[in-house]
């Protein structure tokens, strides 16, 4: 059974049990900082933070500053989570290979455990608001350079995809055009995934997203509940994969 068929069957089951499309509400009533399912973000808030930052950079490259602003709101939520969840007794990041290295997720979060990171994100968001996209990207790159590439988990691409789908759900509920950007970002992330455990599944789901991206009518009919099913699938893949 392919990914599309499985998602459709699960969605049908939800509808039969009374799950219907959420009514549209004003943008001001939406949560300002949407986050990933708690199991993902709590396990690795540092990687989730970097995933949202990379998604924001991607949206800026596509000249969708509104979508990038949503990604930055998400990144700010993860930055606060890093600050609140890291044990204050956790040692600072040690050189690679050091015996006292606290483990990949903890070490990554420790690297980003600083109010300066949150301040950089706020500065980047303010620059986006004034149309200074290059300045915003420069601030984001400062944060990204704090983390060596070999410190990123191999599930990083899945975290990016799940983060994009979280924002896509809100866009689908409100009929916002940035749904296309978020879906495209999720597709690019899935295509970048190299973990052996779910490589074929990720490619198949990316192809499904491609069909929606190619057909505006299909995107208009896309339900937040269907996006939630796909997001849940990605979260399961990330949970069964490891550093």
N, C-alpha and C positions, 0 to 999 in steps of 0.2 A: 504494500500500500504506500503510495507516494505521500510526500509532505502535505500537498494541497488537499488530497482526499481525506487524510487524517484530520487536518484542521477543520475541514468542512463538517465532518461527522461530529467532532467535538463541539463545534459551534451549534449544530442542529440540536444536540443534546441539551446545551445550555438554554436555547430558546424554548424547547419543550418544557423545561422545568421552570420557566417563568423569567428567564434572563432576557431582557429586551434592551434595545438601544437607549442609552441614557439621554434624557432631554438636554437640549442645548441650554447653556447658561452663559451669562455675560462673562467676558474674559476676566473682569475684575474679581469674579467670584472663584476663579480657579486658584488652586494652591500655588503660591509663588515659586516654590522649589520642589518640583516633582522629583522623586528618587526611584531607584531600582527596588525590586522586591527586597525586603529586609535581609533575607538569607544571603543574598549576594553582597550587598553593600556592607553588612556587618562582618562578613568573613574577610573582606578585603577592601576597606574603604579607600585606601591609598590608590590601588589600581583603578577603582571606580572613578575616583577624582581625575586621574590622568586620562581615562577613557572619555569622560565628558569634555575635557580640555581639547583632546584630539578631534572630537566631533565638532566642537566649536570652530576650530581652525579649518576643518573641512567645509563647514557651512560658509565661513567667510570667503574661502577660495571660490565658492560657487556664488558669491555675491548675495547671499541670503542672510542679511544681518539680523532680521527678526528671529530666524531659526537659531542663529548663533547666540543670540541673547538668551533663548531658552536653554541652550546647552550650558551657558555660563551660570544661569540660575541653578541648574542641576549641579554643576561643579562646586558652587558655593555651599550647597547642601552637604556635599561629600566632604568639603574642607572642614565644615563644622563638625561632621561626624568623626573625622580623623582626630580633631582636637578633643572631642568629648570621650572617645572610646579608648584612646591609647592610654595605657597604664602609666602614671607619672613616674613609676620606678623603672620603666623600660630604658635601657641604655641607648645612647646615641648610636647612629649607624657606624658600624665598624668597617674597616677595609675588607674587600672581598676575600673570603677564605679564612678570616679570623675565627678563632675558636669560640669567641663570645658572640658571634653573629646570631641574632635572635630568631632567624628564620625568614624566608622571603617575604611573606605578607607583612609581618611585624616590622621588618627592616625597611620595607618600602614606605609604610605609613610613618615610621619614625623619621624618615628623610623629609617628609612633607608636614611634619608636626611643628608648624610655626604659624603665628598670626601673620607673618609676612606673606605667606602663600595666599591667605584670604584677602589681604590688602592688594596684592597683585591682581587677583581676580576682580575685585571691585574696581580697580583702576582700568582694567581691560574693558569691563562692562560700561564704565563711564565713557571711555573713548569710542566704543561702538555707538553709544547714544549720540555722539557728536559727528559720527560718520568717519572717524579716524580708524579705519580697519587695519592699516599697517601698524599703527601704534598698539592696537589691541593684540595683534598677532605677536608683536615683539614682547609684550608682557607675558603672554602665554608661553612663549618659547623659553623665557627665563625660568619658569617653573619646570618645564619639561627637561631642561638641561640639568636639573638637580638629580635626575634619576637615570643611571646608565641603562642602556637598552637591555643588558643581560639581567637586570633586576625586574623586568616586566614579566608577568606570568604568561604562559602560552595560551591562557584563556582570555588574554587582553582583547583580542578581536571580538570574542563573544560578549564581553562586558560592554564594548562599544555598541554592538548591535542591540543588546538589551536596553541600553540607555536611550538609544535613538527611538526604539519602539515605544518606550514609556512616553516620550514626547509626542510621538506619532499618534498615540491614543487620544491625547488631548486635542491635537489638531483635527483628527477625524471627528471627534465629538462636536467640534465647533465649525467644521467645514472650512478650515483654514488652508490656504495654499501651501503653507510650509510643511504639510503632510508629505508632499513630494520630496522635499529636501531630506526630511527625516527618514523616509523610506529608502531613498537613494543612499544615505549615509549607512543605514543598516545593511544594505546590499553590499556596499564596498567593504564594510567590516567583515562580513561573512566570507567574502572572497579572499580576504587577507588571512583568514584563519588557517593555521597549518597543523593544528593538533591532529594526530592520527585517529583519535577515538571517534570523532564525529565529522570527519572531513567531507564525506559524501553527503551526509545530511545537511551540512552547512551549504554546500554547493547547490543542492536541490532547493533549499529555501531561498537562496539568493536568486535562482532562476525564477522562482515564484514571484519574488519582489519585482524582478525585471518585467514580468508580464503586466503587473499593476502600473509600473512606471511608464510603460509604453501605451497604456490605454487610460485616458482621463476618465472615461465613464466608469471603468472598474474602480478607479480610486475614489470616485464620488460615492460609490456603493459600499466602500470598505467600512466595516463596523469596528468600533473600538474593541468589542469582544473577540473578534477574530485576531486582532493585533495582540490582545492579551494571551490568546492561545499560543501564538508564535513566540511571544516573549517568554512564556512559561517553558516551552520546548527548549529555547536557548538557555534559560536558567538551569534546566536539568542537565544539558550538555556541559555547561560550565561547572556544575556541581560534581559531575562524575569524572571530569578531567582534573589534573593536578599540576602543581608547579613542576 
